[in-house]
Each structure stands twice: as C-alpha cells, then as structure tokens.
Amino acid sequence: MDEIRKFFPALSHSTYLNTPANGLLPKPVFEWRRKQDFDFLNDPDEFRMSHKKKINETKLQLADFYDSRAEDIAMVPNFSFGINMVLEGLEKGKKILLLNDDYPSVNWPVEIRDFEVVFANINENLEKNVEEAVEKHKPDVFLFSMVQWLTGIKIDFEFLKKLKSNHPELLIIGDGTQYLGTEVFSFNKSALDVMASSGYKWLTAGFGNGFLMIRDSARQIIKTYTAGFNSAPDFESGLSDLPYMNHFEPGHQDSTSYGTIAQSIDFLKSMGVEKCYSHIRQLSNDAKSELNRLGFLQDTVVNREFHSNIFNLKGGKSLFEKLNQNQISSSPRGGGIRVGFHYYNDNNDLDKLIEVLKS
C-alpha cells in the first residue's frame, strides 16, 4: 500500500496504530479544506451561496456509498449530538437494551434520561447474550456500538437481521463510529432502523462532522423536538414545511467539516475501495493470528470466529511506554493497550509491533 502511505505524512515518523482514537487526514483532503478557507477569506458571498450545495452533495455521497437515500440523512457535528437528539424523541419510560461497558457516549445519554435500562454482557457469546436479554426483558430499543471500542468485538450483522425478523417491533440503533470506513456497509440491507456515526476515526474526515440515518419506519417512534431556520428548505418555508430529517439540522452547518466526509470518501474511491477493505481484512487477520500466538489477546476475542481491526493488548503502563519509545502510536484503554489497523497501515507496521512485543 505504498501508493497510499505517501498521502499521510505522519506515517513517515510514526507507526500509527491509533486510528481507534482518531484517524489520519489524507493530504488531498487537507488541501481541499485549505482551499475552502481561502475561498471564505477572499469571496465570502460566493462561499455562503455554495454552503447548502456542499452539504447536500455530501449527503448524496453518503447515500451512494452506504446504500441509503439522501432524504434519510442528517448531518450532525458528531455521534453524541445525533444520538442525544434521537433519544430526546423517544417516549419517556421506554425500555432500552444496552451493552455493559459499551462506549460511554452510547450508554450515558440513555442512563441520564427517564428510560428503563437493561443490559447484556460483551464477551465471546455476545449475540447469544443479546438474544437472551431481548427474550427476557422485551425491550423497545436496542442501542449498541457496531464495533466495541475496548475490545474490537464486532456484532454479527446476520444475527441482527434474524433478531429484527423475530422482533420486528424492536428499534435497532447502531453507533458506526468504530466501524464505518473499514468494510462495505449497506444501510438499506441492514437490520438497523437508525445509524449514527462520527467521521473522525476510520472515515479519516477529521473532527466536527458526523451523520444520522433514520428509516421511514422509525419516524413514528422517534419524534423531533429540535428546529431552527437552517432546517427550512428555503427562506419562504414555515415550520410546517420542514422535512423530518431537517429537524436534526437546526442551526448553521460547517460545510467545510461536513464536506470533508465526502472528500475522504472520494479519496478512498480513488485508491480503490475493495482493495483498501481487502487490505484491512488481511492485515487484521494476520494481526489476530500473531497477537494470539504471542498471548496478547483476551479469550473473548480469540474465541470468536470473526473480529474487527481493533485489538486490546494485555499490558499496562510499561507496555504503553515501551510502544511510545519505539514510535508506535496506541492508546491505554480498558486495562490494556488498544491498537488498530487501517488501509494506510502495512505489514511493516505489524512486524514492528510484533518485534517490540517479543522484546
């Protein structure tokens, strides 16, 4: 993947395995962002006039890339803003199934509201645990991260389809922040009723951008309690004219931040989407095999047939410091050291990690 690595200058001085914390920005995307600031500086009227056009083009790009409709998408600053607006639209007292130790931005917005909360455990039997919890508690909503931030455990999407088929009334909401940008995903073919994501990790889109996708079938359940003049299609529109998804876009939007998602998707397409995703799969499979052989993985990961591209290594502060000393970028998380492999990583990065772990 040498032809890709040249677009990420940070890779020249670091073995960057910290994409689960934040992804790198491709150089062509950086140049596009810089041009936006230049245009704003020199021709603010024209910049303002093209504002909504850029955001609508981003929605079209997302809709095409993730097999959705542009009218099912709202641009939001990040996952947390989006999911809080969704939860605000649910009736008080709804029973919501969460996963123990899921990402705090997934669980906390539920726990601070007036919902009845039940939990399933994250381990090698994740899908069985969820199924049993649904049968036992009969929740109205299941909200979860599609890939777990601490362990990298990825839920089985075929299981979700079976779950939805058996419980069609169950509202299924996924956080795609640790997942989108790593493999092909179709919103229309998935079991998800709602998907929300930030763009700063595997989508390599920097900070300040994210999006919501909500199916028609979920809109009677999720009411909208936000609105602003930016929600209006034009200056003549009244409150009753607002499209459903526009309620999630109440104020002025940052077309540069949001447009970065579209630019990053364009960059990925130019590099070859399947080529990049295949590389992630192969590198992650090799990493799992090597890390397991060295005894650095938990049984909850080793015992699952499929896994994501995120790994939590057994080790504490001393291991983290050792990785830092060898210019390997990682993060202490959940009592271990978290690393992840993206399309801009290569076998040399894995070899470097294994070499340091062996020593």
C-alpha positions as CSV (number, residue, x, y, z in Angstrom):
1,M,0.0,0.0,0.0
2,D,3.0,2.3,-0.6
3,E,1.0,4.4,-3.1
4,I,-1.5,5.2,-0.3
5,R,1.0,5.9,2.5
6,K,2.6,8.8,0.7
7,F,-0.6,10.8,1.3
8,F,-0.3,10.5,5.1
9,P,2.9,12.4,6.2
10,A,2.6,11.3,9.9
11,L,3.4,7.7,8.8
12,S,7.0,8.8,7.9
13,H,7.9,9.2,11.6
14,S,5.4,7.0,13.4
15,T,4.0,3.5,13.3
16,Y,0.5,4.8,13.6
17,L,-1.9,2.2,15.2
18,N,-4.1,4.7,16.9
19,T,-6.9,5.1,14.4
20,P,-9.4,3.9,17.0
21,A,-8.7,7.2,18.8
22,N,-8.6,9.3,15.6
23,G,-7.8,8.7,12.0
24,L,-5.3,10.4,9.9
25,L,-6.3,13.1,7.4
26,P,-5.3,12.4,3.7
27,K,-3.2,15.1,2.2
28,P,-5.6,15.8,-0.7
29,V,-8.4,16.2,1.7
30,F,-6.2,18.6,3.7
31,E,-5.6,20.6,0.6
32,W,-9.3,20.8,-0.2
33,R,-10.0,22.1,3.3
34,R,-7.3,24.7,2.9
35,K,-8.9,25.9,-0.3
36,Q,-12.3,26.3,1.5
37,D,-10.7,28.6,4.0
38,F,-9.0,30.5,1.1
39,D,-12.3,30.9,-0.7
40,F,-14.0,32.1,2.5
41,L,-11.3,34.6,3.1
42,N,-11.4,36.0,-0.4
43,D,-15.0,35.6,-1.6
44,P,-17.3,35.2,1.4
45,D,-20.5,35.8,-0.5
46,E,-19.8,33.1,-3.0
47,F,-18.7,30.8,-0.2
48,R,-22.0,31.4,1.6
49,M,-24.0,30.8,-1.5
50,S,-22.4,27.4,-2.1
51,H,-22.9,26.4,1.6
52,K,-26.0,24.3,1.4
53,K,-25.0,22.9,-2.0
54,K,-21.8,21.3,-0.5
55,I,-23.8,19.8,2.4
56,N,-26.4,18.3,0.0
57,E,-23.6,16.9,-2.1
58,T,-22.1,15.3,1.0
59,K,-25.5,13.7,1.7
60,L,-25.7,12.4,-1.8
61,Q,-22.1,11.0,-1.5
62,L,-23.0,9.2,1.8
63,A,-26.3,7.9,0.4
64,D,-24.5,6.4,-2.6
65,F,-21.6,5.0,-0.5
66,Y,-23.8,3.4,2.2
67,D,-26.8,2.4,0.1
68,S,-29.3,4.8,1.6
69,R,-31.3,7.8,0.5
70,A,-30.2,11.4,0.9
71,E,-33.5,12.3,2.4
72,D,-32.8,9.7,5.2
73,I,-29.6,11.5,6.2
74,A,-28.9,14.4,8.5
75,M,-25.5,16.0,9.1
76,V,-24.6,16.4,12.7
77,P,-21.4,17.6,14.5
78,N,-20.7,14.1,15.9
79,F,-22.3,10.9,17.1
80,S,-23.0,12.3,20.6
81,F,-25.1,15.2,19.3
82,G,-27.0,12.9,16.9
83,I,-27.8,10.2,19.4
84,N,-28.9,12.7,22.0
85,M,-31.4,14.2,19.6
86,V,-32.7,10.7,18.7
87,L,-33.2,9.7,22.3
88,E,-34.9,13.0,23.1
89,G,-37.5,12.0,20.5
90,L,-38.4,8.7,22.3
91,E,-41.2,8.5,24.8
92,K,-40.2,8.5,28.5
93,G,-40.3,5.1,30.1
94,K,-39.2,3.2,27.0
95,K,-37.2,0.1,27.8
96,I,-33.8,0.2,26.2
97,L,-31.3,-2.6,26.0
98,L,-27.6,-1.6,26.2
99,L,-24.3,-3.5,26.4
100,N,-22.3,-3.4,29.6
101,D,-19.0,-1.4,29.1
102,D,-20.2,-0.1,25.7
103,Y,-18.8,3.3,24.7
104,P,-19.9,6.0,27.3
105,S,-21.3,8.2,24.5
106,V,-23.7,5.3,23.7
107,N,-24.8,4.4,27.2
108,W,-24.6,7.7,29.1
109,P,-27.3,9.6,27.1
110,V,-29.7,6.7,27.8
111,E,-28.8,6.5,31.5
112,I,-29.4,10.2,32.2
113,R,-32.9,10.1,30.7
114,D,-36.1,8.7,32.0
115,F,-35.8,5.2,30.4
116,E,-35.9,1.7,31.8
117,V,-32.5,0.3,31.1
118,V,-31.4,-3.3,30.9
119,F,-28.1,-4.8,29.9
120,A,-26.4,-7.6,28.0
121,N,-22.8,-8.6,28.5
122,I,-20.0,-8.3,25.9
123,N,-18.0,-11.5,25.6
124,E,-17.4,-14.3,23.1
125,N,-21.2,-15.1,23.3
126,L,-22.3,-11.5,22.6
127,E,-25.1,-12.4,20.2
128,K,-26.5,-15.1,22.5
129,N,-26.4,-12.7,25.4
130,V,-28.4,-10.1,23.4
131,E,-30.9,-12.7,22.2
132,E,-31.5,-13.9,25.7
133,A,-31.8,-10.3,27.0
134,V,-34.4,-9.5,24.3
135,E,-36.4,-12.6,25.2
136,K,-36.3,-11.9,28.9
137,H,-36.7,-8.2,29.1
138,K,-38.7,-7.4,25.9
139,P,-37.0,-4.1,25.3
140,D,-38.4,-1.4,22.9
141,V,-34.9,-0.4,21.7
142,F,-31.5,-2.0,21.3
143,L,-28.7,0.6,21.2
144,F,-25.1,-0.5,20.7
145,S,-21.8,0.1,19.1
146,M,-21.3,-2.0,15.9
147,V,-17.7,-2.5,16.9
148,Q,-16.7,-2.3,20.6
149,W,-14.2,0.5,21.5
150,L,-12.4,-1.5,24.2
151,T,-12.1,-5.0,22.6
152,G,-12.8,-4.6,18.9
153,I,-15.6,-7.2,19.1
154,K,-17.9,-6.7,16.1
155,I,-21.5,-7.8,16.3
156,D,-22.7,-10.3,13.7
157,F,-24.9,-8.4,11.2
158,E,-26.6,-11.5,10.1
159,F,-27.6,-12.1,13.7
160,L,-29.1,-8.6,13.8
161,K,-31.2,-9.4,10.7
162,K,-32.5,-12.6,12.5
163,L,-33.2,-10.5,15.6
164,K,-35.2,-8.0,13.6
165,S,-37.1,-10.7,11.9
166,N,-38.1,-12.3,15.2
167,H,-38.8,-9.0,16.9
168,P,-39.9,-6.6,14.2
169,E,-41.2,-4.1,16.7
170,L,-37.7,-3.7,18.2
171,L,-36.0,-0.5,17.3
172,I,-32.3,-1.2,16.5
173,I,-29.9,1.7,16.7
174,G,-26.2,1.4,15.9
175,D,-23.2,3.5,16.5
176,G,-20.9,3.2,13.4
177,T,-18.1,5.4,14.6
178,Q,-15.6,2.4,15.2
179,Y,-16.9,0.6,12.1
180,L,-17.7,2.7,9.1
181,G,-14.8,3.1,6.8
182,T,-13.5,-0.4,7.3
183,E,-15.7,-2.6,5.1
184,V,-18.7,-2.3,2.7
185,F,-21.9,-1.5,4.5
186,S,-25.5,-1.2,3.2
187,F,-27.9,0.7,5.4
188,N,-30.9,-0.5,3.3
189,K,-29.9,-4.1,3.6
190,S,-29.0,-4.0,7.3
191,A,-31.3,-4.5,10.2
192,L,-30.7,-1.1,11.6
193,D,-33.5,1.4,12.0
194,V,-31.1,4.2,12.9
195,M,-27.4,4.5,12.4
196,A,-25.3,7.4,13.7
197,S,-21.6,8.0,13.3
198,S,-18.8,10.5,13.8
199,G,-16.3,10.9,10.9
200,Y,-13.0,11.4,12.7
201,K,-11.9,7.8,13.0
202,W,-12.0,5.2,10.2
203,L,-13.6,7.7,7.8
204,T,-10.5,9.9,8.1
205,A,-12.6,13.0,8.0
206,G,-11.2,15.0,10.9
207,F,-13.3,16.5,13.7
208,G,-16.6,18.3,13.8
209,N,-18.6,16.0,11.4
210,G,-20.9,13.1,11.6
211,F,-24.3,11.9,10.3
212,L,-27.6,10.2,11.2
213,M,-29.5,7.8,9.0
214,I,-33.1,7.1,10.0
215,R,-35.6,4.8,8.2
216,D,-39.1,5.9,7.4
217,S,-40.4,3.1,9.6
218,A,-38.7,4.6,12.7
219,R,-40.1,8.1,12.3
220,Q,-43.4,7.5,14.0
221,I,-41.4,6.3,17.0
222,I,-38.8,9.0,17.1
223,K,-40.4,12.4,17.4
224,T,-38.5,15.6,16.6
225,Y,-38.1,18.3,19.1
226,T,-35.3,20.4,17.5
227,A,-35.7,23.0,14.8
228,G,-34.1,26.2,13.5
229,F,-34.2,28.4,10.5
230,N,-31.5,26.3,8.8
231,S,-33.9,23.4,8.9
232,A,-36.1,25.2,6.4
233,P,-35.6,24.3,2.7
234,D,-35.7,28.0,1.7
235,F,-36.4,31.4,3.2
236,E,-40.2,31.2,2.4
237,S,-40.6,27.9,4.3
238,G,-42.6,27.8,7.5
239,L,-42.3,25.4,10.4
240,S,-44.9,23.0,9.0
241,D,-42.8,22.7,5.8
242,L,-39.8,21.2,7.4
243,P,-38.8,17.7,6.2
244,Y,-38.4,15.2,9.0
245,M,-34.6,14.9,8.8
246,N,-34.1,18.6,8.6
247,H,-35.2,18.9,12.3
248,F,-31.8,17.4,13.2
249,E,-30.0,20.3,11.4
250,P,-31.4,23.3,13.3
251,G,-28.5,25.8,13.0
252,H,-25.8,26.9,10.7
253,Q,-23.7,24.0,9.5
254,D,-20.0,23.8,8.8
255,S,-19.8,23.0,5.1
256,T,-16.0,22.5,5.3
257,S,-16.2,20.0,8.2
258,Y,-19.1,18.1,6.6
259,G,-17.7,18.3,3.2
260,T,-14.5,16.6,4.5
261,I,-16.5,13.4,4.8
262,A,-17.4,13.5,1.1
263,Q,-13.8,14.3,0.2
264,S,-12.4,11.4,2.3
265,I,-14.8,9.0,0.6
266,D,-13.7,10.4,-2.8
267,F,-10.1,9.8,-1.7
268,L,-10.9,6.2,-0.7
269,K,-12.6,5.6,-4.0
270,S,-9.6,6.9,-5.9
271,M,-7.4,4.4,-4.0
272,G,-9.8,1.5,-4.7
273,V,-12.5,0.7,-2.1
274,E,-12.4,-3.0,-2.2
275,K,-8.6,-3.0,-2.5
276,C,-8.4,-1.0,0.7
277,Y,-11.0,-3.0,2.6
278,S,-9.4,-6.3,1.5
279,H,-6.1,-5.0,2.8
280,I,-7.7,-4.1,6.2
281,R,-9.2,-7.6,6.4
282,Q,-5.9,-9.4,5.6
283,L,-3.8,-7.3,7.9
284,S,-6.3,-7.6,10.7
285,N,-6.5,-11.4,10.3
286,D,-2.7,-11.6,10.3
287,A,-2.6,-9.4,13.4
288,K,-5.1,-11.5,15.3
289,S,-3.1,-14.7,14.5
290,E,0.3,-13.2,15.6
291,L,-1.0,-11.4,18.7
292,N,-2.8,-14.6,19.7
293,R,0.3,-16.7,19.2
294,L,2.2,-14.3,21.5
295,G,-0.5,-14.4,24.1
296,F,-1.5,-10.8,24.0
297,L,-5.2,-11.2,23.3
298,Q,-8.1,-11.9,25.7
299,D,-10.1,-15.2,25.3
300,T,-13.2,-13.2,24.5
301,V,-11.6,-12.1,21.2
302,V,-9.7,-15.4,20.5
303,N,-12.8,-17.5,20.8
304,R,-14.9,-15.5,18.3
305,E,-14.7,-16.6,14.6
306,F,-14.8,-13.1,13.2
307,H,-13.3,-9.9,14.6
308,S,-12.7,-6.3,13.6
309,N,-9.5,-4.5,13.0
310,I,-9.2,-3.2,16.6
311,F,-7.3,-5.2,19.3
312,N,-6.7,-4.6,23.0
313,L,-3.3,-6.0,24.1
314,K,-2.7,-7.4,27.5
315,G,-0.3,-5.0,29.2
316,G,-0.2,-1.9,31.3
317,K,1.7,1.4,31.6
318,S,5.1,-0.2,31.0
319,L,4.0,-1.7,27.7
320,F,2.4,1.6,26.6
321,E,5.7,3.4,27.4
322,K,7.7,0.8,25.5
323,L,5.5,1.3,22.4
324,N,5.9,5.0,22.7
325,Q,9.7,4.7,22.9
326,N,9.6,2.8,19.7
327,Q,7.4,5.4,18.0
328,I,4.3,3.1,17.9
329,S,1.2,5.2,18.5
330,S,-1.5,3.5,20.6
331,S,-3.9,4.2,23.5
332,P,-4.3,2.8,27.0
333,R,-7.9,1.6,27.2
334,G,-9.8,-0.8,29.5
335,G,-6.8,-2.1,31.3
336,G,-4.9,-2.9,28.2
337,I,-3.3,-1.1,25.2
338,R,-5.6,-0.6,22.2
339,V,-4.3,-0.7,18.6
340,G,-6.0,-0.8,15.2
341,F,-5.1,-1.3,11.6
342,H,-6.4,0.8,8.7
343,Y,-5.8,0.8,5.0
344,Y,-2.8,3.1,5.4
345,N,-1.1,0.6,7.6
346,D,1.1,-2.2,6.2
347,N,2.8,-5.4,7.1
348,N,5.9,-3.4,8.2
349,D,3.7,-1.8,10.9
350,L,2.5,-5.2,12.1
351,D,6.1,-6.5,12.0
352,K,7.3,-3.5,14.1
353,L,4.6,-4.1,16.7
354,I,5.3,-7.8,16.9
355,E,9.1,-7.1,17.2
356,V,8.6,-4.8,20.1
357,L,6.1,-7.2,21.8
358,K,8.5,-10.0,21.5
359,S,11.3,-8.0,23.1
